């Protein structure tokens, strides 16, 4: 994805796409009339399934959703939308004649963002629509800022044919190891994203060092080591990426304190960073590099086992990792 494509996806409030969902055509006409002074693009759905189809088709920026509809009611529609990672950030205003607290709590439980009571207060409805659309715009900007950073990470791999697919493999393999040790769903998301971004700091490292076929000089190695701190600085401004900063910063730390950038020891190294470091080492050994061919997984495991014996890697993680390598096809690189 190019930076131009990323930024072009940000929609202004004035041209926002609004989906109105109501089984009553008269109600839809009323809402259209209330919003007609704006440049919104209005889409209509008359039942729950039609609404879900329309969400997939037009990707609305806001949904005005009736509660009481035949078949699938508004709560059920909202729950489907909010449980989908691709649509969960679309704001939903629920339209209801029900004033009870129980009904509103049920709406909040399924992810509804706001409520408007019938009959509509025109000024209130317009203001709430405008406010949620502004919030949607801010969220979109943050999402696209993230996309730019992930695009930067992909350019790192593009600089060197030998590392092509490395970050994606690490993302998938680290998640597989995380599942094996029963990490939470949120921790697995952090591993997935950390795998994709762990080497982003290499964007600042010269190609002649990254792609050098012979051994690095001490000076060149010190430059390579800066990719952890550079990567952390690149991602730090985005609050949504804060949980993966330890992975980016510490995935080259070693249990005995011989790693970098801070020489952390043992449990000082965050678990996700220990996972990423171990998987990173395995992938580096089992894929071809400019300075050597790929090793077999058996040879790679022998090397990592020896290093674990020298207190480089987490021994408990290594035992689980070995079992995973032998049972999970994802690890059969050679």
Secondary structure, DSSP 8 states (H G I E B T S, - for coil): --HHHHHHT---GGG-EEEEE-S-HHHHHHHHHHHTTS--EEEEESSHHHHHHHHHHH--SEEEEES--SSS-HHHHHHHHHHSTTTTTSEEEEEES---HHHHHHHHHTT--EEEESS--HHHHHHHHHHHHHHHHHHHHHHHHHHHHHHHHHHHHHT-GGGTTHHHHHHHHHHHHHHHTT--HHHHHHHHHHHHHTTGGGGGS-HHHHT-SS---HHHHHHHHTHHHHHHHHHHT-GGGGGGHHHHHHTT--TBS-SSSS--BGGGS-HHHHHHHHHHHHHHHTS-BTTB----HHHHHHHHHHHHHTT-S-HHHHHHHHHHHHH-GGG---
